[in-house]
Amino acid sequence: MTARKSATRPVSSRHFRGERVKDEVYRQMFLLEERRPGADMGLALALLRAWLAADSKRASNEERDWLKKVSPVCLQMIEAALQVDGNAHPCAQ
């Protein structure tokens, strides 16, 4: 009989989840750079999902640090795309 794995998720699973979140944010950033329709909303949603995941107890400090660095860039990209499309939000400066 083989030994049974513990019921908790291994650290590598947590790392994999963090990488998936990062991949999605980067993918949406590239789509926005290509000026794909709806990419601004896609990036905003991916960024929001990333913050929600980081707010969970499972997120590492490394994941939170990455979010603190990438979020301002994402917001600038979203605001720039809205201005180009003529849909600038009045709060976007």
C-alpha positions as CSV (number, residue, x, y, z in Angstrom):
1,M,0.0,0.0,0.0
2,T,1.3,3.5,-0.8
3,A,1.6,6.3,1.6
4,R,-1.3,8.8,1.4
5,K,-0.5,12.5,0.8
6,S,-1.6,15.0,3.4
7,A,-4.9,16.8,2.9
8,T,-3.2,20.2,2.7
9,R,-2.0,21.6,-0.6
10,P,1.8,21.5,-1.2
11,V,3.7,24.8,-1.5
12,S,4.3,24.1,-5.2
13,S,0.5,24.2,-5.8
14,R,0.4,27.6,-4.2
15,H,3.3,28.7,-6.4
16,F,1.6,27.4,-9.5
17,R,-1.6,29.4,-8.7
18,G,0.5,32.6,-8.3
19,E,2.2,32.0,-11.6
20,R,-1.2,31.5,-13.3
21,V,-2.4,34.8,-11.9
22,K,0.8,36.5,-13.2
23,D,0.5,34.9,-16.6
24,E,-3.1,36.2,-16.9
25,V,-2.1,39.7,-16.0
26,Y,0.8,39.7,-18.5
27,R,-1.4,38.1,-21.2
28,Q,-4.0,40.9,-20.8
29,M,-1.2,43.5,-20.9
30,F,0.0,42.2,-24.2
31,L,-3.6,42.2,-25.6
32,L,-4.0,45.8,-24.5
33,E,-0.7,46.7,-26.2
34,E,-2.1,45.1,-29.4
35,R,-5.2,47.3,-29.0
36,R,-7.6,44.3,-28.9
37,P,-11.2,45.3,-28.3
38,G,-12.1,44.9,-24.6
39,A,-8.5,44.4,-23.5
40,D,-8.7,47.3,-21.1
41,M,-11.5,45.6,-19.2
42,G,-9.7,42.3,-19.4
43,L,-6.6,43.7,-17.8
44,A,-8.7,45.5,-15.1
45,L,-10.4,42.2,-14.3
46,A,-7.2,40.2,-14.3
47,L,-5.6,42.8,-12.0
48,L,-8.6,42.7,-9.7
49,R,-8.5,38.9,-9.6
50,A,-4.7,39.1,-8.8
51,W,-5.4,41.4,-5.8
52,L,-8.2,39.2,-4.5
53,A,-5.8,36.1,-4.8
54,A,-3.1,38.1,-3.0
55,D,-5.5,39.0,-0.3
56,S,-6.0,35.4,0.5
57,K,-4.0,33.8,3.3
58,R,-2.2,31.7,0.7
59,A,-0.4,34.5,-1.1
60,S,3.3,35.1,-0.5
61,N,5.0,38.3,0.1
62,E,6.7,37.9,-3.2
63,E,3.3,37.8,-5.0
64,R,2.2,40.9,-3.1
65,D,5.4,42.7,-4.0
66,W,5.0,41.8,-7.7
67,L,1.4,43.2,-7.6
68,K,2.6,46.5,-6.0
69,K,5.1,46.9,-8.8
70,V,2.9,45.9,-11.7
71,S,-0.4,47.6,-10.7
72,P,0.7,51.2,-11.5
73,V,1.9,50.1,-14.9
74,C,-1.4,48.3,-15.6
75,L,-3.4,51.3,-14.4
76,Q,-1.4,53.6,-16.7
77,M,-2.0,51.3,-19.6
78,I,-5.7,51.1,-19.0
79,E,-6.0,54.9,-18.6
80,A,-4.0,55.5,-21.8
81,A,-6.2,53.0,-23.7
82,L,-9.3,54.8,-22.5
83,Q,-8.0,58.2,-23.6
84,V,-7.1,56.9,-27.1
85,D,-10.6,55.4,-27.4
86,G,-12.1,58.7,-26.3
87,N,-13.7,57.0,-23.3
88,A,-11.5,58.6,-20.6
89,H,-13.0,58.4,-17.2
90,P,-13.2,61.8,-15.5
91,C,-11.2,60.5,-12.5
92,A,-8.3,59.3,-14.7
93,Q,-5.5,61.9,-14.5
